[in-house]
Amino acid sequence: MVNNMENKSIWKYNIRKRALNKLDKNITTDILIIGGGIAGLTTAYFLRNSKYKVTLIDKDICGHGVSANTTGKLTFMQDLIYSKLSSNFNDEVALKYLNSCKDAVRIVKNIVSRNNIDCNLENVSSYVFTNDINKIENFKKEEEFYNKNNIKYKVVSKLPNNLSIKYGIKINYGCVFHPVKYLMGIRKILLESKVCIYENTRAIKLTKKDNYYEVNTENGVILAKKVIVCTHYPFFVIPGMIPLKSSIEKSYVLSGITKTNKKFIAISNENPVYSIRYYTNSDKDYIIYAGNSHFTSNHYDAEKRYKELINDYKKYIDKDIKYYFLNHDIMTPDHLPYIGSVYKNDNSLLIATGFNKWGMTNGTISGKILSDIILNKDNQYIELFSLHRNITKDKVKNLIIYNYLNAKSYILTKIKSNYVFYPKNVEIKVVNGRKVGIYTDKKNIKHMVYIKCPHLKCNLVFNNVDKTWDCPCHGSRFDIDGNVLFGPSVYNIKYKN
């Protein structure tokens, strides 16, 4: 890697990380929200003045999980999604999704202005571009949708930072912000509204009782009439069967100081996808560049992928790099998130997941939809994002691909354990009939873990850059001592003598 680079999200830099109390007793509540990211906190915000007792738990500190690893963009220009939705569903669905994104931007702006949240919110222009002339036809289809719906756009041949492209579309609409500052601002509002928040409290098990749910955590049991799961990826398999209805894409993110904030966001219509945005902190301007995305089921050499992105960054973007970190996106087969009731005609268990690459936008609208369901309010997007929406051709095709890749990944990890990209200080052994991963650090201390993911038993792959054991099937991550860092797994993989 590069000297002086920190393996840390830029959004966590210079943020005071003071945790609230963890749950240490059994409690009862009307509404339990599991997950303190963008979806969970926004849901709690809209429920804070309701007649219900609202409780929120997070496995870490609110806003410091997956939401802190995003690029912090808000826009309705999301790749070439509208031509896809029009083809897969119809123009009405595509336009409704566009309006949901606009509503999400308005929600964030309103929350920021009403509560004076200092989160570096600013308006920017948005771009989608390609360097593949064979993809220009795809842009023409997107332009047809824009023309039908009177959306003003401009065709461009370069980005504002003078990066040459083969073809691009620009709209004068979009926002960027500091996601952690924004979410910590909402957390403060919730505490002042007497919403109960417990941090460093991981939900482990959810059980349906007669007219309530029992949620087991590490140090207490919560009884709730309704449960809203906003954990990025649900910590349970059944109900919902999300592992069979989605896939996980991993992206690598770099950030460094640049000369000027160009005030635009951009995403490529490529495979892998590349993303650009700018950020101003005090007297310094930063650029955030994400790319080299791939399905986690594609067993990978993290060091190689980071180096490729670093080379691109230095060649096309800038020379200075300060931070690097990973981002996970839950991808859905029909390009729409899953938001709403897990069971048909039963609003006691709600979920928000599958935001694709637009977590800040879709997470925000999730909060409004979920709260409206709880409060029995009309919301025009409930049916659009329902887990029980109609099956489309795209959905069938992509579901087959997703499940084939995950099944293939599962089988490959069982056949092969020691990958060619593993360094010499990583080895896999069978100890007492179980596969054990051994990482030897610079002080010659051996760190041993069981390499079977507790979630669905896929074998883990070692990430030599982040020094983690990662699940290629569903994205769980563990440190070198076996502590779970990210779900869906809720259990550690610590080796026991």
C-alpha positions, -999 to +999 in steps of 0.1 A: +000+000+000+010+037+002+029+053+031+008+076+053-025+061+042-050+054+069-073+024+067-102+045+079-133+061+065-128+098+059-162+104+077-148+091+109-118+114+110-119+139+138-154+127+150-158+123+188-168+087+193-187+087+226-210+057+230-243+057+248-251+030+274-255-006+262-285-026+272-279-045+304-314-056+314-347-069+300-371-042+287-405-037+270-413-013+242-439-005+216-415-001+187-380-016+185-357-003+157-327-025+151-299-006+134-287+030+139-277+039+104-295+061+079-327+040+077-330+033+114-324+068+126-346+084+100-374+060+110-370+070+146-369+107+137-404+104+122-417+084+151-402+104+179-433+125+186-458+096+182-478+080+209-455+050+209-426+042+231-397+039+206-364+021+213-334+019+190-304-004+194-272-005+174-243-030+175-218-002+175-223+036+178-251+051+157-239+063+123-206+045+125-214+013+107-221+008+070-235+044+067-200+057+076-184+039+046-206+054+019-197+083-003-225+105+011-244+113-021-280+122-026-295+123-062-321+108-085-294+103-112-284+068-104-265+053-133-290+045-161-317+032-138-348+047-154-344+029-188-339-003-168-370+003-147-391+013-177-381-019-195-384-041-165-416-026-152-430+005-170-425+042-172-449+048-143-427+027-119-396+045-132-411+079-126-423+069-091-388+058-082-374+091-094-399+110-073-390+089-042-354+100-047-364+136-050-385+133-018-355+118+000-334+148-009-361+171+003-364+152+036-326+155+043-327+192+035-357+198+057-342+179+086-309+198+083-325+232+081-351+227+108-326+214+133-295+234+122-274+202+117-239+211+106-231+183+081-215+201+051-246+198+030-243+214-004-259+213-038-240+198-067-245+187-103-247+150-111-232+130-139-233+095-153-206+087-179-189+060-199-156+054-216-170+026-237-184+037-270-205+005-272-225+017-242-236+050-258-268+034-270-277+027-233-275+065-227-298+072-256-325+050-239-321+069-207-324+102-225-357+090-240-371+087-205-357+121-195-373+137-226-407+121-219-407+134-184-393+169-191-361+163-171-335+188-182-301+173-190-270+180-210-248+157-230-211+162-221-177+149-232-157+156-201-162+160-164-157+193-145-123+181-133-113+178-170-114+140-169-121+130-205-150+106-212-166+091-243-201+101-234-219+115-204-252+131-191-253+160-167-282+173-146-282+203-123-295+184-093-280+165-064-265+169-029-236+158-009-231+158+029-211+144+057-231+112+066-217+107+101-222+144+112-258+142+098-266+109+116-250+121+149-272+152+146-303+131+143-292+109+172-290+141+193-325+151+183-338+116+192-322+117+227-338+151+233-372+136+222-367+108+248-363+080+223-345+052+241-312+044+224-288+016+234-254+013+216-229-015+216-260-037+217-262-065+191-295-082+183-288-120+181-322-137+178-357-127+169-387-148+179-424-143+171-446-148+201-484-144+203-488-107+198-452-095+203-416-102+194-388-113+217-354-100+206-324-115+224-293-093+227-260-101+244-271-087+277-308-085+278-341-094+262-364-068+245-402-075+242-417-053+214-451-051+197-435-041+164-399-046+152-382-026+124-350-042+111-326-016+095-293-035+098-281-030+062-283-068+058-308-086+081-293-107+108-318-135+102-324-157+072-360-166+078-384-148+074-377-127+043-352-151+027-330-120+018-299-142+011-319-158-018-332-124-031-300-103-032-263-102-037-235-082-022-211-059-041-179-047-026-162-014-036-129+001-026-128+038-016-098+062-017-098+098-005-071+125-005-066+163-005-071+180-038-067+216-050-104+226-055-138+213-047-154+209-082-189+205-067-201+176-087-208+139-083-204+113-109-208+075-115-197+054-144-219+031-164-191+005-163-183-029-149-167-023-125-184+009-114-164+041-105-177+069-084-164+105-078-174+133-053-158+162-035-158+173+001-146+204+019-135+202+055-124+236+071-097+249+047-090+216+029-107+201-002-109+163-006-119+140-035-135+107-028-130+080-054-146+046-053-143+017-077-131-017-087-165-030-075-172-067-077-196-093-062-182-107-029-188-142-044-158-134-067-130-145-045-105-117-045-071-104-038-079-072-019-043-059-021-043-063-059-077-045-062-066-016-040-033-012-059-052-011-092-075+016-078-045+036-064-028+035-098-060+048-114-063+075-088-028+088-092-030+087-130-064+103-135-074+119-102-047+132-079-014+122-063-023+126-027-041+098-009-050+100+028-077+073+035-088+040+021-117+018+032-143-007+020-180-003+012-206-031+008-238-026-012-268-050-011-279-054-047-315-064-057-324-082-089-349-056-101-329-025-090-354-015-063-348-017-025-368-039-002-388-017+022-419-026+042-436-056+058-419-089+059-453-107+061-482-100+038-510-081+056-490-079+088-471-048+098-456-062+130-422-069+114-408-044+089-375-043+071-353-019+050-325-034+029-312-038-007-304-001-013-281-010-042-255+018-045-277+045-032-279+040+006-282+076+016-311+083-007-330+050-003-322+048+034-338+082+039-370+074+020-371+041+040-374+060+072-405+079+059-421+048+045-416+026+076-428+053+099-459+059+078-467+022+079-464+022+117-486+054+119-511+040+094-505+070+070-508+068+033-475+066+014-474+064-024-442+043-023-453+014-001-463-008-029-434+002-051-408-011-026-428-040-012-410-073-006-440-089-022-440-069-055-445-085-088-418-108-103-402-094-135-380-109-162-350-090-149-357-103-114-359-139-124-327-136-145-307-119-118-320-141-090-307-171-110-273-154-114-271-143-078-279-177-064-256-194-089-227-172-079-234-176-041-237-214-045-205-215-066-187-194-040-199-217-012-187-248-030-153-232-039-146-222-003-152-258+007-129-272-020-101-246-016-089-229+015-053-216+008-055-191-021-025-181-042-028-145-030-024-154+006+008-141+022+032-165+039+020-155+073-015-169+066-023-206+067-053-229+069-051-260+090-075-287+103-075-288+141-097-314+158-117-318+127-124-281+121-107-257+097-088-230+114-073-199+099-039-187+114-026-152+109+009-145+123+015-108+130+047-088+129+055-097+165+052-133+156+020-137+176-004-162+160-041-153+158-063-183+153-100-184+143-125-209+129-130-200+093-166-211+089-191-182+088-218-187+115-244-172+092-248-198+065-215-218+069-196-205+040-158-206+045-141-173+050-114-156+029-085-136+044-083-099+035-046-091+037-051-053+035-077-049+062-064-079+082-099-094+083-116-127+076-144-120+051-174-141+040-176-142+002-213-153+003-230-127+023-204-102+034-198-109+071-164-097+084-143-107+114-111-094+128-080-115+132-091-126+167-125-137+155-147-108+167-176-101+143-172-066+127-201-066+102-231-089+098-252-106+088-234-129+112-241-121+149-216-146+163-178-145+167-155-172+152-130-172+181-108-203+184-111-223+215-083-246+227 
